[in-house]
Amino acid sequence: MSSSPTETSKVVEIAMPQMGISVAEGTIVEWRKRPGDWVDADEPVCDVSTDKIDVEIPSPAAGRMGRIVVGPGETVEVGALLAELDIAAKPGEAHPEEAGADTQESAADGAPPTRAEAQPPDGFPQSAATGAPNGDADRSRVYSPIVRRMAAEHDVDLDQVEGRGVGGRVRKADLIAFLEGERERPLHTESPYRPEPAERSEPPTAAAPATPGDLLGPAHREPMSPMRRQIARHMVESRRTAAHCTTVVEVDFSRVAQRRTELRERMAGRGVNLTYLAFVSREVVTVLERHPILNASIEGEEIVHHEDVNLGIAVALDDGLIVPVIRQAQRLSLEGMAAAIGDLATRARAKRLHPDEVQGGTFTITNPGQFGAVLATPIINSPQVAILDLEAVVKRPVVVERDGDDSIAIRPMSYLCMSWDHRALDGAEAARFLGELREGLEQGRSE
């Protein structure tokens, strides 16, 4: 971030920060502050979505928000200017409205400011002009230079355009949508010419056949969120690249359930939530040490074997899925594993993860069983070679052997489903890994 003084203010640039080694760009999700708002140091000013995670961008200093350069939905590279902050301003002081910023831009273009640009728009609350915004101000008559130029080129009355920006402001996207709607609207011009009726009328033409869209009925469209687009791109690439296979084993969780009951209250007193996932994760780390091919990744035509188990734990969010990583998971006890899982899940849902925390995984576990799912075929988190799926633990009648005799008992059972890359290993290795994992859980070795 850099700063440059002016005659009446000292401006600090808010730039797209470097948010991880491999993150090269970010997309503005929304601005939490608008021009003229007071901002405290380290207060979040906007939300940014990268190909790894959604993050909050904090203010580098205290001051008043000035010009916003990059709008919501726009993607820019690391280091690009996002907005400007006037750090010479003080709380409570009067400040120029957003229209003032447009006036400066118009002057730079050589166009004289209009009255609408020089004055706050009608209905703009006085409290906003003193640094105490009172809801969203009416900005329906505040237009950026590019919107005014486009409107002039296409002879559009901006009062007829519905603004969907902050305070009803007409954005470039709103004007484009209006122009496209005008092009699609049929013409209803009246002509003074009335031809004489023909002596013979042609038979009426048959109605056009219904399209599949007509048969679907009413619908609406919405764009994918940046996170959804990144998930889609990564999953399609993984399916296209990896040779997916899935192997499933059934596990009796009786020992795990018993041990969980014994330890749960004690760990809860230390702020740790002991879940089935923690037991499975701890046992996975142990078994991976005996099956290192599953703790590997593929780069080109090479298999990279990793010494540390960097365990990715999939966390479901409202608008997608994220996989934060527990680094060097082999060093953690059962309680340490449960605490790490709980911490990452909490911070992921609160959008407080750092981008580096969702990179560098070597094996992934996903847990749709918490939502009641009983069977799935997960997609590998490439370039890893395997992903384990923990399904719901449910009580079912099963055949058990007692003293050499078979009997039916009610046991907490679950399926462990593992998708693996056939380029790196074969079915026998996958089955051996799952067999040892099942054995360790059923014998209570996961501590």
Sine and cosine of phi, psi and omega as CSV:
sin_phi,cos_phi,sin_psi,cos_psi,sin_omega,cos_omega
0.00,0.00,0.64,-0.77,-0.02,-1.00
-0.78,-0.63,0.31,-0.95,-0.02,-1.00
-0.76,-0.65,0.44,-0.90,0.04,-1.00
-0.54,-0.84,0.83,-0.55,-0.04,-1.00
-0.97,0.23,0.48,-0.88,0.16,-0.99
-0.84,-0.54,-0.04,-1.00,-0.05,-1.00
-0.91,0.41,-0.65,0.76,-0.11,-0.99
-0.93,-0.37,-0.05,1.00,-0.04,-1.00
-0.46,-0.89,0.27,-0.96,0.10,-0.99
-0.86,-0.51,0.90,-0.44,-0.16,-0.99
-0.98,-0.19,0.76,-0.65,0.13,-0.99
-0.93,-0.36,0.74,-0.68,0.00,-1.00
-0.99,0.10,0.72,-0.70,0.15,-0.99
-0.99,-0.16,0.92,-0.40,-0.09,-1.00
-0.93,-0.37,0.32,-0.95,0.09,-1.00
-0.92,0.39,0.91,-0.42,-0.08,-1.00
-0.98,0.19,0.28,-0.96,0.13,-0.99
-0.98,0.20,0.90,-0.44,-0.13,-0.99
-0.89,-0.45,0.80,0.60,-0.02,-1.00
0.84,-0.55,0.40,-0.91,-0.11,-0.99
-0.87,0.48,-0.67,0.74,-0.12,-0.99
-0.98,-0.17,0.08,1.00,-0.03,-1.00
-1.00,0.05,0.88,-0.47,-0.08,-1.00
-0.95,-0.30,-0.28,0.96,-0.05,-1.00
-0.42,-0.91,0.23,-0.97,0.03,-1.00
-0.54,-0.84,0.38,-0.93,0.00,-1.00
-0.90,-0.43,0.78,-0.63,0.05,-1.00
-0.93,0.36,0.85,-0.52,0.05,-1.00
-1.00,0.07,-0.78,0.62,0.05,-1.00
-0.31,-0.95,0.42,-0.91,0.10,-0.99
-0.99,-0.13,0.77,-0.64,0.05,-1.00
-1.00,0.04,-0.34,0.94,0.04,-1.00
-0.87,-0.50,0.47,-0.89,0.04,-1.00
-0.85,-0.53,0.26,-0.96,0.00,-1.00
-0.81,0.58,0.75,-0.66,-0.01,-1.00
0.99,-0.16,-0.31,0.95,0.00,-1.00
-0.96,0.30,0.57,-0.82,0.10,-0.99
-0.98,0.18,0.64,-0.77,-0.04,-1.00
-0.76,-0.65,0.77,-0.64,0.10,-1.00
-1.00,0.09,0.39,-0.92,0.05,-1.00
-0.87,0.50,0.70,-0.72,0.01,-1.00
0.94,0.34,0.10,1.00,0.07,-1.00
-0.97,0.22,0.71,-0.70,0.00,-1.00
-0.88,0.47,0.74,-0.67,0.02,-1.00
-0.95,-0.31,-0.42,0.91,0.02,-1.00
-0.37,-0.93,0.29,-0.96,0.08,-1.00
-0.95,-0.31,0.70,-0.72,-0.03,-1.00
-0.82,-0.57,0.67,-0.74,0.06,-1.00
-0.94,-0.35,0.77,-0.64,0.08,-1.00
-0.92,-0.39,-0.06,-1.00,0.03,-1.00
-0.96,0.27,-0.02,1.00,-0.01,-1.00
-0.90,-0.43,-0.60,0.80,-0.23,-0.97
-0.24,-0.97,0.34,-0.94,0.18,-0.98
-0.99,-0.11,0.72,-0.69,-0.04,-1.00
-0.71,-0.70,0.36,-0.93,0.11,-0.99
-1.00,-0.10,0.67,-0.75,0.05,-1.00
-0.99,-0.17,0.91,-0.43,-0.02,-1.00
-0.99,0.12,0.40,-0.92,0.05,-1.00
-0.96,0.27,0.68,-0.73,-0.01,-1.00
-0.96,0.28,-0.25,0.97,-0.04,-1.00
-0.31,-0.95,0.11,-0.99,0.10,-0.99
-1.00,0.07,0.60,-0.80,0.00,-1.00
0.18,-0.98,-0.21,-0.98,0.00,-1.00
-0.94,-0.33,0.74,-0.67,-0.03,-1.00
-0.90,0.44,0.78,-0.62,0.03,-1.00
-0.97,-0.24,-0.81,-0.59,-0.09,-1.00
-0.96,0.28,0.73,-0.68,0.14,-0.99
-0.99,-0.16,0.85,-0.53,-0.13,-0.99
-1.00,-0.07,-0.64,0.77,-0.09,-1.00
-0.93,-0.36,0.84,-0.54,-0.05,-1.00
-1.00,0.05,0.21,-0.98,0.05,-1.00
-0.84,0.55,0.67,-0.74,0.01,-1.00
1.00,0.00,-0.20,0.98,0.00,-1.00
-1.00,0.06,0.62,-0.79,0.00,-1.00
-0.93,-0.36,0.77,-0.63,-0.01,-1.00
-0.70,-0.71,0.31,-0.95,-0.03,-1.00
-0.98,0.19,0.31,-0.95,0.08,-1.00
-0.85,0.53,0.71,-0.70,-0.01,-1.00
1.00,-0.09,-0.20,0.98,-0.02,-1.00
-0.94,0.35,0.54,-0.84,0.02,-1.00
-0.94,0.33,0.81,-0.59,0.02,-1.00
-0.98,-0.19,-0.70,0.72,-0.06,-1.00
-0.31,-0.95,0.12,-0.99,0.03,-1.00
-0.84,-0.54,0.56,-0.83,-0.06,-1.00
-0.82,-0.58,0.82,-0.57,0.04,-1.00
-1.00,0.02,0.97,-0.25,-0.06,-1.00
-1.00,0.02,-0.06,1.00,0.08,-1.00
-1.00,0.10,-0.27,0.96,0.01,-1.00
-0.95,0.32,0.30,-0.96,0.01,-1.00
-0.77,-0.64,0.48,-0.88,0.00,-1.00
-0.86,0.51,0.67,-0.75,0.07,-1.00
1.00,0.01,-0.26,0.97,0.02,-1.00
-0.96,0.29,0.52,-0.86,0.11,-0.99
-0.91,0.42,0.52,-0.85,-0.04,-1.00
-0.59,-0.81,0.44,-0.90,0.04,-1.00
-0.91,0.42,0.59,-0.81,0.00,-1.00
-0.98,0.21,0.10,-0.99,0.00,-1.00
-0.85,0.52,-0.52,0.85,0.02,-1.00
-0.88,0.48,-0.48,0.87,0.03,-1.00
-0.90,0.43,-0.60,0.80,0.05,-1.00
-0.90,0.43,-0.62,0.78,0.03,-1.00
-0.91,0.41,-0.57,0.82,0.01,-1.00
-0.89,0.46,-0.66,0.75,0.02,-1.00
-0.90,0.43,-0.65,0.76,0.01,-1.00
-0.91,0.42,-0.62,0.78,0.01,-1.00
-0.90,0.43,-0.64,0.77,0.01,-1.00
-0.89,0.45,-0.60,0.80,0.03,-1.00
-0.91,0.42,-0.49,0.87,0.01,-1.00
-0.99,0.13,-0.13,0.99,-0.02,-1.00
1.00,0.02,0.13,0.99,-0.02,-1.00
-0.98,-0.18,0.71,-0.70,0.00,-1.00
-0.93,0.36,0.60,-0.80,0.00,-1.00
-0.92,0.38,0.59,-0.81,0.07,-1.00
-1.00,0.03,0.18,-0.98,0.01,-1.00
-0.89,0.45,-0.60,0.80,0.00,-1.00
-0.90,0.43,-0.49,0.87,-0.01,-1.00
-0.98,0.18,-0.58,0.81,-0.10,-0.99
-0.98,0.22,-0.41,0.91,-0.05,-1.00
-0.91,-0.42,0.44,-0.90,0.10,-1.00
-0.87,0.48,0.53,-0.85,0.00,-1.00
-0.90,0.43,0.39,-0.92,0.01,-1.00
-0.84,0.54,0.68,-0.74,0.06,-1.00
1.00,0.08,0.03,1.00,-0.01,-1.00
-0.95,0.30,0.86,-0.51,-0.08,-1.00
-0.91,0.42,0.65,-0.76,-0.02,-1.00
-0.88,0.47,-0.49,0.87,-0.02,-1.00
-0.88,0.47,-0.53,0.85,0.02,-1.00
-0.93,0.38,-0.52,0.85,-0.03,-1.00
-0.96,0.28,-0.22,0.98,0.02,-1.00
-0.95,-0.32,0.27,0.96,0.09,-1.00
1.00,0.04,0.17,0.99,0.03,-1.00
-0.82,-0.57,0.99,0.16,-0.08,-1.00
-0.88,0.48,0.62,-0.79,-0.01,-1.00
-0.87,-0.48,0.98,0.21,-0.09,-1.00
0.97,0.23,-0.13,-0.99,0.02,-1.00
-0.98,0.19,0.85,-0.53,0.03,-1.00
-0.95,0.31,0.40,-0.92,0.04,-1.00
-0.97,0.25,0.93,-0.38,0.02,-1.00
-0.89,-0.46,0.38,0.93,-0.08,-1.00
-0.91,0.40,-0.29,0.96,0.00,-1.00
-0.92,-0.40,0.29,0.96,0.08,-1.00
-0.97,-0.23,0.90,-0.43,-0.12,-0.99
-0.87,-0.50,0.67,-0.75,0.07,-1.00
-0.97,0.25,0.33,-0.95,-0.01,-1.00
-0.84,0.55,-0.65,0.76,-0.05,-1.00
-0.92,0.38,-0.58,0.82,0.03,-1.00
-0.92,0.39,-0.67,0.74,0.01,-1.00
-0.90,0.43,-0.65,0.76,0.00,-1.00
-0.91,0.42,-0.70,0.71,0.01,-1.00
-0.89,0.45,-0.65,0.76,0.01,-1.00
-0.89,0.46,-0.64,0.77,0.01,-1.00
-0.92,0.39,-0.65,0.76,-0.01,-1.00
-0.89,0.46,-0.59,0.81,-0.07,-1.00
-0.97,-0.23,0.14,0.99,0.04,-1.00
0.81,0.59,0.81,0.58,-0.04,-1.00
-0.94,-0.33,0.74,-0.67,0.14,-0.99
-0.99,0.16,0.94,-0.34,-0.09,-1.00
-0.90,0.44,-0.35,0.94,0.06,-1.00
-0.91,0.40,-0.31,0.95,-0.01,-1.00
-1.00,0.00,-0.09,1.00,-0.07,-1.00
-0.99,-0.12,0.77,-0.63,0.03,-1.00
-0.98,0.18,0.86,-0.51,0.01,-1.00
-1.00,0.00,0.72,-0.69,0.01,-1.00
-0.92,-0.40,0.19,0.98,0.05,-1.00
-0.99,0.14,-0.11,-0.99,0.02,-1.00
-0.87,0.49,0.78,-0.63,-0.01,-1.00
0.94,0.34,0.34,0.94,-0.01,-1.00
0.98,0.19,0.29,0.96,-0.04,-1.00
-0.93,0.37,0.64,-0.77,0.02,-1.00
-0.99,0.16,0.90,-0.43,0.05,-1.00
-1.00,-0.04,0.18,-0.98,0.06,-1.00
-0.85,0.52,-0.66,0.75,-0.01,-1.00
-0.89,0.45,-0.59,0.81,0.02,-1.00
-0.91,0.41,-0.65,0.76,0.00,-1.00
-0.93,0.38,-0.64,0.77,0.04,-1.00
-0.89,0.46,-0.69,0.72,0.02,-1.00
-0.88,0.48,-0.62,0.78,0.03,-1.00
-0.90,0.43,-0.70,0.72,0.00,-1.00
-0.90,0.43,-0.66,0.75,0.03,-1.00
-0.90,0.43,-0.62,0.79,0.05,-1.00
-0.91,0.42,-0.60,0.80,0.05,-1.00
-0.91,0.42,-0.61,0.79,-0.01,-1.00
-0.92,0.39,-0.55,0.83,-0.05,-1.00
-0.99,0.12,-0.25,0.97,-0.07,-1.00
-0.96,0.27,0.76,-0.65,0.00,-1.00
-0.94,0.35,0.52,-0.85,0.03,-1.00
-0.98,0.18,0.64,-0.77,0.01,-1.00
-0.79,-0.62,0.73,0.69,0.00,-1.00
-0.98,0.18,0.60,-0.80,0.03,-1.00
-1.00,-0.06,0.64,-0.77,0.03,-1.00
-0.90,-0.44,0.68,-0.74,0.02,-1.00
-0.94,0.34,-0.27,0.96,-0.05,-1.00
-0.98,0.18,0.79,-0.61,0.04,-1.00
-0.82,-0.57,0.97,-0.23,-0.01,-1.00
-0.92,0.39,0.51,-0.86,0.06,-1.00
-0.91,0.40,0.58,-0.81,0.01,-1.00
-0.90,0.43,0.64,-0.77,0.00,-1.00
-0.94,0.33,0.53,-0.85,0.01,-1.00
-0.90,0.44,-0.60,0.80,0.02,-1.00
-0.85,-0.53,0.77,-0.63,0.04,-1.00
-1.00,-0.10,0.66,-0.75,0.04,-1.00
-0.95,0.31,0.52,-0.86,0.05,-1.00
-0.88,0.47,0.59,-0.81,-0.02,-1.00
-0.87,0.49,0.64,-0.77,0.02,-1.00
-0.96,0.26,0.48,-0.88,-0.01,-1.00
-0.94,0.35,0.56,-0.83,0.03,-1.00
-0.90,0.44,0.58,-0.82,0.02,-1.00
-0.89,0.45,0.65,-0.76,-0.01,-1.00
-0.90,0.43,0.52,-0.86,0.00,-1.00
-0.92,0.39,0.65,-0.76,0.06,-1.00
-1.00,0.07,0.31,-0.95,0.06,-1.00
-0.82,0.57,-0.57,0.82,0.03,-1.00
-0.90,0.43,-0.59,0.81,0.03,-1.00
-0.90,0.44,-0.60,0.80,-0.07,-1.00
-0.96,0.27,-0.34,0.94,-0.02,-1.00
-0.96,0.27,-0.38,0.92,-0.02,-1.00
1.00,0.06,-0.15,-0.99,-0.05,-1.00
-0.87,0.50,0.58,-0.81,0.01,-1.00
-0.36,-0.93,0.25,-0.97,0.11,-0.99
-0.68,-0.73,0.39,-0.92,-0.04,-1.00
-0.89,-0.45,0.53,-0.85,0.11,-0.99
-0.56,-0.83,0.59,-0.81,-0.02,-1.00
-0.95,0.32,0.48,-0.88,0.12,-0.99
-0.90,0.43,0.57,-0.82,0.11,-0.99
-0.94,0.34,0.36,-0.93,0.06,-1.00
-0.82,0.58,-0.65,0.76,0.02,-1.00
-0.90,0.44,-0.67,0.74,-0.01,-1.00
-0.90,0.44,-0.63,0.78,0.02,-1.00
-0.90,0.43,-0.65,0.76,0.00,-1.00
-0.92,0.39,-0.66,0.75,0.05,-1.00
-0.88,0.48,-0.72,0.70,-0.01,-1.00
-0.86,0.50,-0.72,0.69,-0.02,-1.00
-0.89,0.46,-0.69,0.73,-0.04,-1.00
-0.93,0.37,-0.65,0.76,-0.02,-1.00
-0.93,0.36,-0.65,0.76,0.03,-1.00
-0.90,0.44,-0.67,0.75,0.03,-1.00
-0.89,0.45,-0.64,0.77,0.02,-1.00
-0.91,0.42,-0.68,0.73,0.01,-1.00
-0.91,0.41,-0.57,0.82,-0.01,-1.00
-0.95,0.31,-0.52,0.85,-0.13,-0.99
-1.00,-0.07,-0.77,0.63,-0.11,-0.99
-0.99,0.14,0.55,-0.84,0.08,-1.00
-1.00,0.01,1.00,0.00,-0.14,-0.99
-0.96,0.30,0.73,-0.68,0.21,-0.98
-0.68,-0.73,0.45,-0.89,0.00,-1.00
-0.76,-0.65,0.74,-0.67,0.05,-1.00
-0.86,-0.52,0.64,-0.77,-0.10,-0.99
-0.81,-0.59,0.69,-0.72,0.15,-0.99
-0.79,-0.61,0.45,-0.89,0.06,-1.00
-0.97,-0.24,0.70,-0.71,-0.11,-0.99
-0.82,-0.57,0.70,-0.71,0.12,-0.99
-1.00,0.05,0.91,-0.42,-0.06,-1.00
-1.00,-0.08,0.38,0.92,-0.05,-1.00
-0.87,0.49,-0.74,0.67,-0.01,-1.00
-0.90,0.43,-0.67,0.74,0.01,-1.00
-0.89,0.46,-0.71,0.71,-0.01,-1.00
-0.89,0.46,-0.64,0.77,0.01,-1.00
-0.91,0.42,-0.72,0.70,-0.01,-1.00
-0.93,0.37,-0.56,0.83,0.04,-1.00
-0.90,0.44,-0.65,0.76,0.05,-1.00
-0.89,0.46,-0.62,0.78,-0.02,-1.00
-0.93,0.36,-0.59,0.81,-0.13,-0.99
-0.98,-0.18,-0.30,0.96,-0.20,-0.98
-0.88,0.48,-0.74,0.67,-0.05,-1.00
-0.91,0.41,-0.64,0.77,0.00,-1.00
-0.89,0.45,-0.70,0.72,0.00,-1.00
-0.94,0.33,-0.56,0.83,0.03,-1.00
-0.88,0.48,-0.56,0.83,0.05,-1.00
-0.90,0.44,-0.37,0.93,0.05,-1.00
-0.98,-0.18,0.20,0.98,0.07,-1.00
0.99,0.14,0.34,0.94,-0.04,-1.00
-0.91,-0.42,0.79,-0.61,0.04,-1.00
-1.00,-0.07,0.92,-0.38,-0.05,-1.00
-1.00,0.02,0.91,-0.41,-0.05,-1.00
-0.90,-0.43,0.23,-0.97,0.11,-0.99
-0.86,0.51,-0.58,0.82,-0.01,-1.00
-0.87,0.50,-0.60,0.80,0.01,-1.00
-0.90,0.44,-0.68,0.74,0.03,-1.00
-0.89,0.46,-0.72,0.70,-0.02,-1.00
-0.90,0.43,-0.68,0.73,-0.03,-1.00
-0.89,0.45,-0.68,0.74,-0.01,-1.00
-0.90,0.43,-0.65,0.76,0.01,-1.00
-0.95,0.33,-0.57,0.82,0.05,-1.00
-0.85,0.52,-0.71,0.71,0.00,-1.00
-0.87,0.50,-0.66,0.75,0.01,-1.00
-0.90,0.45,-0.71,0.70,-0.06,-1.00
-0.95,0.30,-0.53,0.85,0.04,-1.00
-0.88,0.48,-0.49,0.87,0.02,-1.00
-0.91,0.42,-0.43,0.90,0.04,-1.00
-1.00,-0.08,-0.18,0.98,0.02,-1.00
-0.74,-0.67,0.93,0.37,-0.12,-0.99
-0.89,0.46,-0.33,0.94,-0.01,-1.00
-0.89,0.45,-0.42,0.91,0.01,-1.00
-1.00,0.09,-0.19,0.98,0.08,-1.00
-0.96,-0.27,0.77,0.64,-0.10,-0.99
-0.74,-0.67,0.08,-1.00,0.09,-1.00
-0.62,-0.79,0.33,-0.94,-0.02,-1.00
-0.93,-0.36,0.80,-0.59,0.09,-1.00
-0.82,-0.57,0.96,-0.28,-0.06,-1.00
0.91,0.42,-0.87,-0.49,0.03,-1.00
-0.95,-0.32,0.39,0.92,0.02,-1.00
-0.89,-0.46,0.58,-0.81,0.13,-0.99
-0.98,-0.21,0.85,-0.53,-0.03,-1.00
-0.99,-0.16,0.89,-0.45,0.01,-1.00
-1.00,-0.04,0.81,-0.58,-0.07,-1.00
-0.99,-0.17,0.72,-0.70,0.00,-1.00
-0.97,0.26,-0.64,0.76,0.04,-1.00
-1.00,0.02,0.54,-0.84,0.15,-0.99
-1.00,-0.08,0.98,-0.22,0.07,-1.00
-0.99,-0.13,0.99,-0.15,-0.22,-0.98
-1.00,0.03,0.89,-0.46,0.08,-1.00
-1.00,0.07,0.74,-0.67,0.02,-1.00
-0.88,-0.47,0.93,-0.38,-0.02,-1.00
-0.93,0.37,0.74,-0.67,0.00,-1.00
-0.84,-0.54,0.82,-0.57,0.00,-1.00
-0.99,0.14,0.78,-0.62,0.08,-1.00
-0.94,-0.34,0.10,-0.99,-0.01,-1.00
-0.89,0.45,-0.55,0.83,-0.10,-1.00
-0.88,-0.47,0.32,0.95,0.01,-1.00
0.28,-0.96,-0.36,-0.93,-0.07,-1.00
-0.72,-0.70,0.65,-0.76,0.03,-1.00
-0.73,-0.68,0.50,-0.87,-0.09,-1.00
-0.81,-0.58,0.99,0.11,0.12,-0.99
-0.94,0.35,0.40,-0.92,-0.16,-0.99
-0.89,-0.45,0.74,-0.68,0.15,-0.99
-1.00,-0.06,0.95,-0.32,-0.07,-1.00
-0.99,0.17,0.61,-0.79,-0.01,-1.00
0.76,0.65,0.79,0.62,-0.05,-1.00
-0.90,0.44,-0.33,0.94,0.00,-1.00
-0.91,0.41,-0.25,0.97,-0.01,-1.00
-1.00,0.04,-0.12,0.99,-0.13,-0.99
-1.00,-0.06,0.60,-0.80,0.17,-0.98
-0.98,0.18,0.02,-1.00,0.04,-1.00
-0.87,0.49,-0.70,0.71,0.00,-1.00
-0.92,0.40,-0.66,0.75,0.04,-1.00
-0.89,0.46,-0.62,0.79,0.03,-1.00
-0.91,0.41,-0.70,0.71,0.01,-1.00
-0.89,0.46,-0.64,0.76,0.00,-1.00
-0.92,0.40,-0.66,0.75,0.00,-1.00
-0.91,0.43,-0.67,0.74,0.02,-1.00
-0.88,0.47,-0.72,0.69,-0.01,-1.00
-0.89,0.45,-0.65,0.76,-0.01,-1.00
-0.91,0.42,-0.73,0.68,-0.02,-1.00
-0.90,0.43,-0.65,0.76,-0.01,-1.00
-0.90,0.43,-0.67,0.74,0.00,-1.00
-0.90,0.44,-0.73,0.69,-0.03,-1.00
-0.95,0.31,-0.50,0.87,0.05,-1.00
-0.91,0.41,-0.69,0.73,-0.02,-1.00
-0.95,0.31,-0.42,0.91,0.06,-1.00
-1.00,-0.01,0.04,1.00,0.00,-1.00
0.85,0.53,0.71,0.71,0.01,-1.00
-0.90,-0.43,0.26,0.97,0.03,-1.00
-0.99,0.16,0.52,-0.85,0.15,-0.99
-1.00,0.02,0.57,-0.82,-0.03,-1.00
-0.81,0.58,-0.54,0.84,0.02,-1.00
-0.91,0.42,-0.33,0.94,-0.02,-1.00
-0.98,0.18,-0.08,1.00,0.05,-1.00
-0.90,-0.44,0.40,0.92,0.01,-1.00
-0.78,-0.63,0.36,-0.93,0.12,-0.99
0.99,0.16,0.32,0.95,0.05,-1.00
-0.95,0.30,0.49,-0.87,0.03,-1.00
-0.90,-0.43,-0.30,0.95,0.05,-1.00
-0.41,-0.91,0.62,-0.79,-0.08,-1.00
-0.84,-0.54,0.62,-0.79,0.13,-0.99
-0.86,-0.51,0.75,-0.67,0.09,-1.00
-0.88,-0.47,0.48,-0.88,-0.17,-0.99
-0.73,-0.69,0.91,0.41,0.03,-1.00
-0.95,0.31,-0.20,0.98,0.03,-1.00
-0.87,0.50,-0.42,0.91,0.02,-1.00
-0.90,0.44,-0.32,0.95,0.04,-1.00
-0.98,-0.20,0.15,0.99,0.06,-1.00
0.99,-0.10,0.02,1.00,0.01,-1.00
-0.93,0.37,0.54,-0.84,-0.05,-1.00
-0.87,-0.49,-0.20,0.98,0.01,-1.00
-0.31,-0.95,0.66,-0.75,-0.01,-1.00
-0.38,-0.93,0.29,-0.96,0.10,-1.00
-0.82,-0.57,1.00,0.06,-0.10,-0.99
-0.92,0.40,0.39,-0.92,0.06,-1.00
-1.00,-0.05,0.72,-0.69,-0.05,-1.00
-0.89,0.46,0.64,-0.77,0.05,-1.00
-1.00,0.06,0.98,0.19,-0.08,-1.00
-0.85,0.53,0.56,-0.83,0.17,0.99
-1.00,0.04,0.23,0.97,0.09,-1.00
-0.88,0.48,0.25,-0.97,-0.06,-1.00
-0.94,-0.33,-0.03,1.00,-0.01,-1.00
-0.36,-0.93,0.43,-0.90,0.10,-0.99
-0.60,-0.80,0.72,-0.70,-0.02,-1.00
-0.97,-0.25,0.67,-0.74,-0.05,-1.00
-0.90,-0.43,0.87,-0.48,0.07,-1.00
-0.99,-0.11,0.89,-0.46,-0.02,-1.00
-1.00,-0.05,0.02,-1.00,-0.08,-1.00
-0.89,0.45,0.65,-0.76,0.11,-0.99
-1.00,-0.01,0.93,-0.37,-0.07,-1.00
-0.77,-0.64,0.51,-0.86,0.02,-1.00
-0.98,0.19,0.79,-0.62,0.00,-1.00
-0.65,-0.76,0.46,-0.89,0.12,-0.99
-0.96,0.26,0.77,-0.63,0.01,-1.00
-0.70,-0.71,0.36,-0.93,0.05,-1.00
-1.00,0.04,0.82,-0.58,0.02,-1.00
-0.82,-0.57,0.41,-0.91,-0.01,-1.00
-0.96,-0.26,0.80,-0.60,0.04,-1.00
-0.75,-0.67,0.86,-0.51,0.01,-1.00
0.80,0.60,0.64,0.77,0.04,-1.00
0.99,0.13,-0.06,1.00,-0.01,-1.00
-0.93,-0.37,0.54,-0.84,0.06,-1.00
-1.00,0.03,0.62,-0.78,0.06,-1.00
-0.54,-0.84,0.23,-0.97,0.01,-1.00
-0.97,-0.24,0.76,-0.65,0.00,-1.00
-0.72,-0.70,0.37,-0.93,0.07,-1.00
-1.00,-0.08,0.87,-0.49,-0.05,-1.00
-0.75,-0.67,0.51,-0.86,0.13,-0.99
-0.97,0.26,0.92,-0.39,-0.10,-0.99
-0.88,-0.48,0.41,-0.91,0.07,-1.00
-0.43,-0.90,0.33,-0.94,0.09,-1.00
-0.97,-0.25,0.69,-0.73,0.18,-0.98
-0.96,-0.28,0.89,-0.45,-0.05,-1.00
-0.93,-0.36,0.83,-0.55,-0.01,-1.00
-0.85,-0.52,0.86,-0.50,0.16,-0.99
-1.00,-0.02,0.69,-0.73,-0.07,-1.00
-0.63,-0.78,0.37,-0.93,-0.10,-1.00
-1.00,-0.05,0.91,-0.42,-0.05,-1.00
-0.92,0.39,-0.22,0.98,0.08,-1.00
-0.94,0.34,-0.49,0.87,-0.09,-1.00
-0.99,-0.16,-0.48,0.88,-0.05,-1.00
-0.48,-0.88,0.14,-0.99,-0.01,-1.00
-0.92,-0.39,0.13,-0.99,-0.08,-1.00
-0.87,0.49,-0.56,0.83,-0.02,-1.00
-0.89,0.45,-0.68,0.73,0.00,-1.00
-0.91,0.41,-0.66,0.75,0.04,-1.00
-0.88,0.47,-0.67,0.74,0.00,-1.00
-0.92,0.40,-0.63,0.78,0.03,-1.00
-0.90,0.44,-0.67,0.74,0.03,-1.00
-0.87,0.50,-0.75,0.66,-0.02,-1.00
-0.91,0.40,-0.57,0.82,0.04,-1.00
-0.89,0.45,-0.69,0.72,0.03,-1.00
-0.93,0.36,-0.57,0.82,0.06,-1.00
-0.90,0.44,-0.70,0.71,0.03,-1.00
-0.88,0.47,-0.70,0.71,-0.01,-1.00
-0.87,0.49,-0.69,0.72,0.00,-1.00
-0.89,0.45,-0.63,0.78,0.01,-1.00
-0.94,0.33,-0.65,0.76,-0.03,-1.00
-0.95,0.31,-0.41,0.91,0.02,-1.00
-0.99,-0.14,0.03,1.00,0.08,-1.00
0.95,0.31,0.61,0.79,-0.05,-1.00
-0.99,-0.12,0.15,0.99,-0.17,-0.99
-0.99,0.17,0.07,1.00,0.06,-1.00
-1.00,-0.06,0.00,0.00,0.00,0.00
